């Protein structure tokens, strides 16, 4: 069934030009938001949690804008199955990729942090072509093996390497000393809050994955944050910000807090671009006593 869905629907859909995909996105928005209210309770709960002082009308506007962007994002991710290098270079620009070139010229590997913001999937395709060093994204496998394979094929076609969360340590041991930028999504909800570091994210006590900080300290790597911005439909830009070149100068949890603070700043500026349908705070009441 997964194979049929891909070859009879998703792959042909990805061959359509962007302007036609956005007409489909308009219809999808009407169906998901207006008719079916896809994950609307989750979205509104999250928005109210983060913006308790905003009026109901303001929160509904954020939700409206989010669903418009979310439907565009779905179609843009499908387009990635067939997008060309020329199209990517036109639609996604990193303005200060020389930041990474500086480290590449030194032979210095780095940690790159980011979040589920704007179009992180397009960034994963476009960034390796502009970053001056090999990029290795740490990712969580999809539950469907066939679509997991197809997504990996799509993400890797312009140079991004992918390593599952379970294989990260083994991969680093095998490739010790090789130049790379390790890419971590800092806003992924951890499976076990008891094994997580707890931070303040968007004003809420939140469990966070510790991987980016852990490997930065173990390997003494600079940490860079990738900011994303949506210019208009189908067009994005990014810039890198160096968070630190001395990760071991931070107390436990402080570095992952800093990365999440940068993401929070972007969310406060353009809230509709974050993935509000994600159940980010499903563990918010499970903080271990020893961390309270």
N, C-alpha and C positions, 0 to 999 in steps of 0.2 A: 504493500500500500504506500509506504514512504517513497519508494522508487517511482511509482506511478505519479504520485503527487508532484514530485520534483520535475520529472521529464515532461509531463503533460500539462502542468500548470506553472510552476515556479520558473523553470528555465525559459519557456516561451515568454512569460511575463517580463523577465529580465531583459529580453531583447527589444522591448518597446522603448522609444525615446522618452526622455524625462518628462516632457510636457504631457504626454499621454498618461504616464504613471501618476502625475499629480491630479489629473482628472479622476483617476481611479481612487486616489487618496481622498478626494473630496467626498466621494460616495462612501468610502470606508469610514470617514469621520462621522457622517450622518448615521450610519448603521451602528458603529461602536459606541458613540457618545449619546446620540439622540434616541435611537431605538432600543439598544440593548444595554446601554450603560456599563460597558465592559470594565470590570474592576473599579467601578465608580466609587463604591464605598471605601475601598482601599485608598484611592487617590484623594478623596475628600478628607478622609481621616488623617492622612499624612500631611496634607496642606494645612489643615487646621492645627495639627500638632506643631508645625513649624511657624505658622503665622497666626497665633491665637488672637492677636490684637487687630488683625485685618477684618473688615466687614464681610458678611456673607457674600455680598456682591463681588467684592475684590477677590475672595477665594474662588468663587465660581468662574471669574474671568481667568485666573491662573489655570484652573482645570480646563476651561474651554481652549485656551492657547496651547496647553500641554497636549490635549488630544489631537489638535490640528497638527502639531509638530510630530507627535507619536505616529500618526498615520503616514506622514511623509517619511518618517524614519523607517517604518516597515517596508515601504516600497523602495526606498533607497538601499536598504540592506538586500532586498531581492535583486535590485539592479546590479549589486556588486558581483553577482554570479557571472555577469557578462561585461562589466564596465571595462573600458580600455584605459591604458596608461595615459593617453592623451586627454581623455575626459577627466581622469583623476587629477592630473596636473592643473587643469583648468579650474576645477571645482574645489580643490583643497590646497591651501598654501600655508606652509610654515614660514613665518616671517623672520625668525632668528635661528635657523638651523645651524648657523655658525657656532652657536653655543656647544652643540654636540661635536662639531668639527674640531673645536679646541681640545676636547677630551680625546677624540679619536687620534689627533696628531700626537698626543702624548702617549698613546697606547693605553689610555685609562678607561676601564669599564665604568659604567654608571648604573644607578637605579632611576627609572622613569616612573613617576606616579601620575595617576589620572583618575577620572571617575566616569560613571555612566551619564554623560552629559553631552548635549548637542548631538554630534554623530561620531561616537567613538569607533564605530565599525569602519567608517570611511577613513578615519585617522589611521586605523590599523593597516589599511591598504596603502594609503598615501605616504605615511611617515617613513617607511624604509627607503623610499626613493629620494628622500630629502634629508636624511638624518646623518649621513657620513659615517655611520657605523652599523654593524648588524644589530637588529632589534629582536629580542626574544620575549614574547608575551606569555605570562603565566595565566592560564585559563582554566575554567571549570568545565569539565566535559558535559555535553548535553545528554539527557537520559536516552534519547533515541540515537542508536549507533549510526544509522544511515545519515541522518541530518548532522550529527556530530562530524562525520567524515566530510560531508559536503561543505559545511561551514569552515572546517579546517583548510580544505582545498581552496576555498574562496579567499580566506584571510592570508594564506601563504603565497598567493600567486605573484605578488610584487615584492617578495623578499622577507616578510615577517615570518619568524620562526615561532612555533607554538610548543609549549611544554605544559602538561597538565599539572595541577597543584600537587598531586601525589608523587610526581616524578621530578619535582624541582631540585631536591637535594642531589639525587642521582645524576641529573643533567649537569649540575654545576661541578660535581666531582669529575665527570668525564671530560668537561670542557674547561677545566681549571687553567687560568692564565690567558684564555682567548678573549679578544676584545668584543664586548657586547654591551648593549643597553637592555637591562632587564625591566620589563614593563609590568606594573602591578596596578590593578583597579582597587583603590583604597576604600571604596564605598560598598564593596560586596558584603552581604550579610553572612557572617560565619555560621557554620553548622553547629558548633558547640560554643556557646557564650562563656563557658567555664574555662576554656582554653584560649580565650581572647583577651586583648587589652581593652579596657573601657575608657572611652574618651567623651568629650563634649562635641557632638556634631549637630550643628544647626540648633543649638540650645537644648539638646536632649542627650541624656546619658545613653551611650550607644556602644555595643560591642564591635570591635574592629579587628580585621585580620592583621596579624603582626608581621607577616612575611617580609614586606618591603623594608621595615626597620631592622628586622632580624638579619637579613642578608647584607644590608648596608653596613651594619656594625661588624658582622663576622668577617666581611671581605674589605672593610674600610673603604667603601665606595661613596663618591659624591651622590647626592640625591637631587633630582630635577623634577619639577612639576610641569605637566603639559596642560596649559590653559586652552580651552576650545571656545569658539564663538561662531554663531550662525549669522551670516550676512544677509541671506535671503534664501528662498527655497532652493535647495540643492547646492548651495555655495557656503563653504566654511573656511575658517582660518584658525591658526594655532600659533602659540608662542611658548617658548620654554622659559621657566624661571628656576634658577639655581637656589635650592633651599639650604643646602649646606655642603661643604667639602670636608667636614669633620663630624661624621655621624656619631662617633663615640663620645662627643662632647655633650650629648643629650642624655637625660635620664630616661629610664624605661618608659615607653609610651609617648614621650614628648615629640619625637620625630614624626610618628604616625599622626599625632594630634596636629602638628604643623601642616602636614600634607592635606589633612581633612579640612583644616581652617581655610586653606587656599581654595579648595573645592567649594566650601560653604560661601566664600566671598562671591564666587561666580554664580552660585545658585541664588543668592540674595539679589544680585544685579539683574539676572535674567532667569527667574524661577521656572518658567515653562519649559526650559531646555533640559531639566533633570528628569530622571525616570521615576516619576511619582507612583507609578503602578507597581513598583518593586516593594515588597514587604520588608522594608529596611528595619523596622522597629518591632518585629515579631518577638524578639528576645529582650525587649527593653526592661522587663520586670524580673529578669533572671540574673542579675548581677550577683556574683559570689560574695559572701559575707566578708571574706578577707580583702576584697577590693572596695568595700563600702567605707 
